[in-house]
Amino acid sequence: MHPDDRKRLIAFLQCVRENKMQGFSDEVRIRREGTNDKWDWIYMNLLLTKYAPEDNDIEMIGVNYDITQFKETEDQLITARNRAESMDKLKSAFLANMSHEIRTPLNAIVGFSDLLVDSQDPDERNEYINIVHENNELLLQLINDILDLSKIEAGIVEFAFADFNVNSLCSDIARAMQLKAKEGVKVTFTQGMETCHMWSDRNRIHQVISNFVSNAIKYTDRGRIDIGYNILEGNRIKFYVTDTGTGISAAKKDTVFDRFVKLNSFVQGTGLGLSICKSIIEHLNGTIGVDSELGKGSTFWFVLDFTTK
């Protein structure tokens, strides 16, 4: 019997001897056979039927009911209820944030479209057109990110596994992202192996690395952004993107992968990219993280099983 329940039962028996109690009805735990820390649940009913201590005769009748399955089902229901309540709160918070984030570019589009109609100055009109165009792209990106995140977390998106060249993937990203980098910032790829192939979803890994580089570009005004990978013990591969940008404070590092989190509200973005990256890597049974120091740059990374065809 579980030590805590044993104490209660011994206390009851002592009370019976002193004629202070006549019955005991409660749940107790009995060690499961062949285990040291697993317990079956018993509903125990004990009833005093004869009390004659002068004749050295105290009699009780007991009936035990095995309620282990009931308790396990109850625990599962409680867990499911708590999860449902938590998901409901997250859903409400997500909708509130989403409404705010969609309203911001929409207000800009509507407002500057009205100014565009009334303006006659060519320079002003070009400025308003650029602002509307930027917010159109931001709104489209936000909607695409929301749909992407929802599909991934709902398990609707299927992951297409195939053999691909890791060196080719990383070098392609470096070349494409160099065109988006600020003047004076070099985007490079550090090749980890002469030949490196792996079996995974190339498009999703491309999406995560590209997102890492896009974020690095936003916060890096000079220096370099380096894409690379290392083969780890246990047949694992670690991809990383290191920059010489502004870095992240210790207080914010734990929240960078949360939804709608933006390290700088003045930098354009939806605040969903890193959350999507986290969902993708978790669906690929990997781990994701960031190492950073304020003012000294950041390294975003993820680790996956290094499987080959």
One Martini backbone bead per residue (centre of mass of N, CA, C, O) as a GRO file, in nm:
protein
  309
    1MET     BB    1   0.100   0.034   0.018
    2HIS     BB    2   0.080   0.346   0.028
    3PRO     BB    3   0.216   0.532   0.270
    4ASP     BB    4  -0.019   0.738   0.303
    5ASP     BB    5  -0.249   0.523   0.319
    6ARG     BB    6  -0.136   0.358   0.553
    7LYS     BB    7  -0.164   0.577   0.768
    8ARG     BB    8  -0.474   0.602   0.751
    9LEU     BB    9  -0.540   0.304   0.823
   10ILE     BB   10  -0.397   0.291   1.098
   11ALA     BB   11  -0.561   0.518   1.224
   12PHE     BB   12  -0.833   0.373   1.200
   13LEU     BB   13  -0.764   0.119   1.369
   14GLN     BB   14  -0.714   0.275   1.629
   15CYS     BB   15  -1.005   0.391   1.648
   16VAL     BB   16  -1.144   0.116   1.671
   17ARG     BB   17  -1.014   0.024   1.939
   18GLU     BB   18  -1.143   0.305   2.073
   19ASN     BB   19  -1.436   0.350   1.958
   20LYS     BB   20  -1.436   0.608   1.725
   21MET     BB   21  -1.486   0.404   1.478
   22GLN     BB   22  -1.691   0.219   1.210
   23GLY     BB   23  -1.562   0.347   0.933
   24PHE     BB   24  -1.428   0.298   0.583
   25SER     BB   25  -1.414   0.531   0.290
   26ASP     BB   26  -1.174   0.490   0.024
   27GLU     BB   27  -0.896   0.572  -0.157
   28VAL     BB   28  -0.635   0.345  -0.265
   29ARG     BB   29  -0.290   0.238  -0.299
   30ILE     BB   30  -0.148  -0.028  -0.497
   31ARG     BB   31   0.102  -0.203  -0.582
   32ARG     BB   32   0.217  -0.296  -0.871
   33GLU     BB   33   0.302  -0.567  -1.010
   34GLY     BB   34   0.650  -0.543  -1.075
   35THR     BB   35   0.676  -0.263  -0.922
   36ASN     BB   36   0.779   0.062  -0.765
   37ASP     BB   37   0.584   0.327  -0.906
   38LYS     BB   38   0.309   0.170  -0.942
   39TRP     BB   39  -0.058   0.219  -0.923
   40ASP     BB   40  -0.341   0.094  -0.787
   41TRP     BB   41  -0.693   0.136  -0.752
   42ILE     BB   42  -0.885   0.140  -0.441
   43TYR     BB   43  -1.205   0.081  -0.307
   44MET     BB   44  -1.256   0.110   0.043
   45ASN     BB   45  -1.460  -0.100   0.264
   46LEU     BB   46  -1.518  -0.053   0.617
   47LEU     BB   47  -1.683  -0.252   0.888
   48LEU     BB   48  -1.809  -0.253   1.198
   49THR     BB   49  -1.957  -0.560   1.359
   50LYS     BB   50  -1.763  -0.602   1.624
   51TYR     BB   51  -1.745  -0.496   1.987
   52ALA     BB   52  -1.520  -0.698   2.214
   53PRO     BB   53  -1.254  -0.637   2.401
   54GLU     BB   54  -1.309  -0.818   2.657
   55ASP     BB   55  -1.295  -1.075   2.433
   56ASN     BB   56  -1.093  -1.019   2.211
   57ASP     BB   57  -1.327  -0.883   1.994
   58ILE     BB   58  -1.276  -0.758   1.663
   59GLU     BB   59  -1.495  -0.686   1.385
   60MET     BB   60  -1.455  -0.686   1.021
   61ILE     BB   61  -1.573  -0.568   0.703
   62GLY     BB   62  -1.445  -0.603   0.360
   63VAL     BB   63  -1.456  -0.404   0.047
   64ASN     BB   64  -1.307  -0.422  -0.280
   65TYR     BB   65  -1.246  -0.189  -0.551
   66ASP     BB   66  -1.144  -0.178  -0.878
   67ILE     BB   67  -1.046   0.169  -1.013
   68THR     BB   68  -0.820   0.210  -1.224
   69GLN     BB   69  -0.965   0.267  -1.492
   70PHE     BB   70  -1.128   0.506  -1.391
   71LYS     BB   71  -0.884   0.688  -1.309
   72GLU     BB   72  -0.751   0.697  -1.588
   73THR     BB   73  -0.993   0.825  -1.729
   74GLU     BB   74  -1.010   1.073  -1.549
   75ASP     BB   75  -0.727   1.185  -1.618
   76GLN     BB   76  -0.780   1.216  -1.922
   77LEU     BB   77  -1.019   1.415  -1.893
   78ILE     BB   78  -0.867   1.635  -1.739
   79THR     BB   79  -0.651   1.683  -1.953
   80ALA     BB   80  -0.850   1.752  -2.183
   81ARG     BB   81  -0.983   1.992  -2.042
   82ASN     BB   82  -0.729   2.164  -1.995
   83ARG     BB   83  -0.651   2.177  -2.295
   84ALA     BB   84  -0.912   2.312  -2.395
   85GLU     BB   85  -0.887   2.565  -2.221
   86SER     BB   86  -0.611   2.651  -2.331
   87MET     BB   87  -0.692   2.665  -2.633
   88ASP     BB   88  -0.912   2.880  -2.596
   89LYS     BB   89  -0.722   3.103  -2.496
   90LEU     BB   90  -0.530   3.098  -2.741
   91LYS     BB   91  -0.745   3.162  -2.952
   92SER     BB   92  -0.827   3.438  -2.842
   93ALA     BB   93  -0.542   3.564  -2.856
   94PHE     BB   94  -0.497   3.514  -3.157
   95LEU     BB   95  -0.740   3.679  -3.264
   96ALA     BB   96  -0.660   3.946  -3.137
   97ASN     BB   97  -0.385   3.973  -3.276
   98MET     BB   98  -0.479   3.937  -3.569
   99SER     BB   99  -0.666   4.181  -3.581
  100HIS     BB  100  -0.445   4.389  -3.526
  101GLU     BB  101  -0.245   4.314  -3.758
  102ILE     BB  102  -0.451   4.361  -3.993
  103ARG     BB  103  -0.537   4.657  -3.929
  104THR     BB  104  -0.273   4.809  -3.981
  105PRO     BB  105  -0.243   4.780  -4.298
  106LEU     BB  106  -0.533   4.864  -4.366
  107ASN     BB  107  -0.517   5.154  -4.265
  108ALA     BB  108  -0.290   5.234  -4.457
  109ILE     BB  109  -0.430   5.172  -4.723
  110VAL     BB  110  -0.679   5.352  -4.686
  111GLY     BB  111  -0.545   5.621  -4.612
  112PHE     BB  112  -0.340   5.647  -4.863
  113SER     BB  113  -0.558   5.620  -5.081
  114ASP     BB  114  -0.703   5.884  -5.016
  115LEU     BB  115  -0.451   6.068  -5.055
  116LEU     BB  116  -0.400   5.984  -5.350
  117VAL     BB  117  -0.659   6.107  -5.471
  118ASP     BB  118  -0.597   6.415  -5.363
  119SER     BB  119  -0.326   6.417  -5.489
  120GLN     BB  120  -0.097   6.618  -5.718
  121ASP     BB  121   0.178   6.535  -5.625
  122PRO     BB  122   0.414   6.325  -5.748
  123ASP     BB  123   0.583   6.263  -5.493
  124GLU     BB  124   0.350   6.196  -5.306
  125ARG     BB  125   0.227   5.969  -5.477
  126ASN     BB  126   0.476   5.782  -5.468
  127GLU     BB  127   0.483   5.753  -5.161
  128TYR     BB  128   0.197   5.633  -5.130
  129ILE     BB  129   0.237   5.391  -5.316
  130ASN     BB  130   0.465   5.258  -5.150
  131ILE     BB  131   0.302   5.222  -4.889
  132VAL     BB  132   0.077   5.048  -5.007
  133HIS     BB  133   0.260   4.825  -5.117
  134GLU     BB  134   0.390   4.738  -4.848
  135ASN     BB  135   0.110   4.669  -4.706
  136ASN     BB  136   0.022   4.457  -4.905
  137GLU     BB  137   0.256   4.262  -4.847
  138LEU     BB  138   0.210   4.238  -4.542
  139LEU     BB  139  -0.079   4.125  -4.557
  140LEU     BB  140  -0.016   3.877  -4.730
  141GLN     BB  141   0.193   3.755  -4.536
  142LEU     BB  142   0.009   3.728  -4.292
  143ILE     BB  143  -0.201   3.538  -4.418
  144ASN     BB  144  -0.003   3.315  -4.502
  145ASP     BB  145   0.107   3.261  -4.216
  146ILE     BB  146  -0.159   3.181  -4.082
  147LEU     BB  147  -0.226   2.945  -4.271
  148ASP     BB  148   0.035   2.788  -4.231
  149LEU     BB  149   0.020   2.752  -3.923
  150SER     BB  150  -0.260   2.614  -3.912
  151LYS     BB  151  -0.190   2.368  -4.091
  152ILE     BB  152   0.046   2.254  -3.932
  153GLU     BB  153  -0.102   2.226  -3.647
  154ALA     BB  154  -0.344   2.046  -3.786
  155GLY     BB  155  -0.203   1.840  -4.002
  156ILE     BB  156  -0.253   1.913  -4.316
  157VAL     BB  157   0.035   1.920  -4.381
  158GLU     BB  158   0.252   1.766  -4.595
  159PHE     BB  159   0.555   1.591  -4.588
  160ALA     BB  160   0.822   1.589  -4.831
  161PHE     BB  161   1.031   1.327  -4.880
  162ALA     BB  162   1.383   1.361  -4.980
  163ASP     BB  163   1.658   1.377  -5.166
  164PHE     BB  164   1.929   1.616  -5.085
  165ASN     BB  165   2.142   1.893  -5.131
  166VAL     BB  166   2.282   2.084  -4.891
  167ASN     BB  167   2.483   2.269  -5.041
  168SER     BB  168   2.283   2.369  -5.255
  169LEU     BB  169   2.075   2.493  -5.068
  170CYS     BB  170   2.259   2.703  -4.918
  171SER     BB  171   2.374   2.849  -5.170
  172ASP     BB  172   2.104   2.945  -5.283
  173ILE     BB  173   2.026   3.121  -5.042
  174ALA     BB  174   2.272   3.308  -5.041
  175ARG     BB  175   2.231   3.429  -5.326
  176ALA     BB  176   1.938   3.537  -5.285
  177MET     BB  177   1.996   3.711  -5.016
  178GLN     BB  178   2.211   3.912  -5.124
  179LEU     BB  179   1.996   4.093  -5.276
  180LYS     BB  180   1.858   4.185  -4.979
  181ALA     BB  181   2.092   4.305  -4.867
  182LYS     BB  182   2.274   4.530  -4.732
  183GLU     BB  183   2.503   4.748  -4.763
  184GLY     BB  184   2.792   4.569  -4.646
  185VAL     BB  185   2.651   4.283  -4.657
  186LYS     BB  186   2.746   3.944  -4.620
  187VAL     BB  187   2.640   3.642  -4.778
  188THR     BB  188   2.719   3.317  -4.656
  189PHE     BB  189   2.872   2.982  -4.712
  190THR     BB  190   2.958   2.711  -4.497
  191GLN     BB  191   3.110   2.425  -4.574
  192GLY     BB  192   3.107   2.113  -4.410
  193MET     BB  193   3.102   1.933  -4.678
  194GLU     BB  194   3.167   1.818  -4.984
  195THR     BB  195   2.939   1.593  -4.926
  196CYS     BB  196   2.568   1.642  -4.880
  197HIS     BB  197   2.309   1.421  -4.787
  198MET     BB  198   1.945   1.410  -4.731
  199TRP     BB  199   1.638   1.297  -4.558
  200SER     BB  200   1.382   1.531  -4.642
  201ASP     BB  201   1.229   1.851  -4.637
  202ARG     BB  202   1.344   2.087  -4.837
  203ASN     BB  203   1.133   2.321  -4.835
  204ARG     BB  204   1.120   2.354  -4.522
  205ILE     BB  205   1.419   2.409  -4.474
  206HIS     BB  206   1.429   2.652  -4.660
  207GLN     BB  207   1.223   2.820  -4.499
  208VAL     BB  208   1.381   2.842  -4.234
  209ILE     BB  209   1.650   2.959  -4.333
  210SER     BB  210   1.527   3.205  -4.479
  211ASN     BB  211   1.408   3.329  -4.224
  212PHE     BB  212   1.669   3.369  -4.073
  213VAL     BB  213   1.796   3.558  -4.288
  214SER     BB  214   1.579   3.775  -4.296
  215ASN     BB  215   1.617   3.860  -4.002
  216ALA     BB  216   1.917   3.930  -4.022
  217ILE     BB  217   1.885   4.160  -4.229
  218LYS     BB  218   1.712   4.353  -4.048
  219TYR     BB  219   1.962   4.349  -3.803
  220THR     BB  220   2.191   4.407  -4.037
  221ASP     BB  221   2.423   4.674  -4.131
  222ARG     BB  222   2.692   4.503  -4.078
  223GLY     BB  223   2.896   4.259  -4.226
  224ARG     BB  224   2.760   3.926  -4.159
  225ILE     BB  225   2.608   3.625  -4.307
  226ASP     BB  226   2.597   3.284  -4.193
  227ILE     BB  227   2.578   2.971  -4.350
  228GLY     BB  228   2.534   2.640  -4.187
  229TYR     BB  229   2.688   2.315  -4.088
  230ASN     BB  230   2.673   2.022  -3.864
  231ILE     BB  231   2.795   1.717  -3.757
  232LEU     BB  232   2.670   1.511  -3.514
  233GLU     BB  233   2.624   1.322  -3.274
  234GLY     BB  234   2.393   1.073  -3.347
  235ASN     BB  235   2.309   1.150  -3.634
  236ARG     BB  236   2.329   1.476  -3.659
  237ILE     BB  237   2.203   1.803  -3.774
  238LYS     BB  238   2.330   2.147  -3.784
  239PHE     BB  239   2.173   2.443  -3.840
  240TYR     BB  240   2.290   2.785  -3.930
  241VAL     BB  241   2.257   3.148  -3.843
  242THR     BB  242   2.496   3.409  -3.860
  243ASP     BB  243   2.535   3.734  -3.708
  244THR     BB  244   2.625   4.108  -3.680
  245GLY     BB  245   2.407   4.229  -3.517
  246THR     BB  246   2.215   4.342  -3.245
  247GLY     BB  247   2.072   4.131  -3.107
  248ILE     BB  248   1.962   3.967  -2.794
  249SER     BB  249   1.811   3.972  -2.516
  250ALA     BB  250   1.761   3.771  -2.246
  251ALA     BB  251   1.452   3.850  -2.208
  252LYS     BB  252   1.376   3.770  -2.531
  253LYS     BB  253   1.471   3.478  -2.610
  254ASP     BB  254   1.212   3.310  -2.498
  255THR     BB  255   1.002   3.469  -2.728
  256VAL     BB  256   1.082   3.449  -3.041
  257PHE     BB  257   0.877   3.183  -3.100
  258ASP     BB  258   0.639   3.349  -3.071
  259ARG     BB  259   0.357   3.494  -3.139
  260PHE     BB  260   0.387   3.822  -3.249
  261VAL     BB  261   0.696   3.855  -3.218
  262LYS     BB  262   0.886   4.166  -3.194
  263LEU     BB  263   1.190   4.319  -3.144
  264ASN     BB  264   1.092   4.547  -3.361
  265SER     BB  265   0.829   4.761  -3.438
  266PHE     BB  266   0.991   4.912  -3.689
  267VAL     BB  267   1.001   4.636  -3.818
  268GLN     BB  268   0.915   4.458  -4.072
  269GLY     BB  269   0.643   4.230  -3.993
  270THR     BB  270   0.445   3.962  -3.838
  271GLY     BB  271   0.558   3.756  -3.602
  272LEU     BB  272   0.545   3.435  -3.742
  273GLY     BB  273   0.799   3.299  -3.860
  274LEU     BB  274   0.928   3.154  -3.605
  275SER     BB  275   0.676   2.991  -3.533
  276ILE     BB  276   0.677   2.827  -3.794
  277CYS     BB  277   0.956   2.706  -3.761
  278LYS     BB  278   0.895   2.550  -3.503
  279SER     BB  279   0.670   2.370  -3.621
  280ILE     BB  280   0.837   2.235  -3.839
  281ILE     BB  281   1.063   2.110  -3.661
  282GLU     BB  282   0.872   1.947  -3.476
  283HIS     BB  283   0.753   1.776  -3.719
  284LEU     BB  284   1.069   1.675  -3.766
  285ASN     BB  285   1.191   1.604  -3.479
  286GLY     BB  286   1.317   1.871  -3.368
  287THR     BB  287   1.533   2.143  -3.281
  288ILE     BB  288   1.519   2.487  -3.150
  289GLY     BB  289   1.723   2.801  -3.156
  290VAL     BB  290   1.913   3.060  -2.962
  291ASP     BB  291   2.212   3.264  -2.986
  292SER     BB  292   2.271   3.562  -2.781
  293GLU     BB  293   2.398   3.911  -2.786
  294LEU     BB  294   2.386   4.220  -2.713
  295GLY     BB  295   2.563   4.369  -2.985
  296LYS     BB  296   2.678   4.054  -3.111
  297GLY     BB  297   2.458   3.890  -3.218
  298SER     BB  298   2.333   3.586  -3.393
  299THR     BB  299   2.215   3.229  -3.352
  300PHE     BB  300   2.033   3.033  -3.556
  301TRP     BB  301   1.889   2.699  -3.489
  302PHE     BB  302   1.881   2.344  -3.601
  303VAL     BB  303   1.791   1.995  -3.526
  304LEU     BB  304   1.843   1.684  -3.706
  305ASP     BB  305   1.812   1.403  -3.855
  306PHE     BB  306   2.072   1.218  -4.031
  307THR     BB  307   1.925   1.106  -4.306
  308THR     BB  308   1.939   0.852  -4.557
  309LYS     BB  309   1.851   0.664  -4.840
   0.00000   0.00000   0.00000
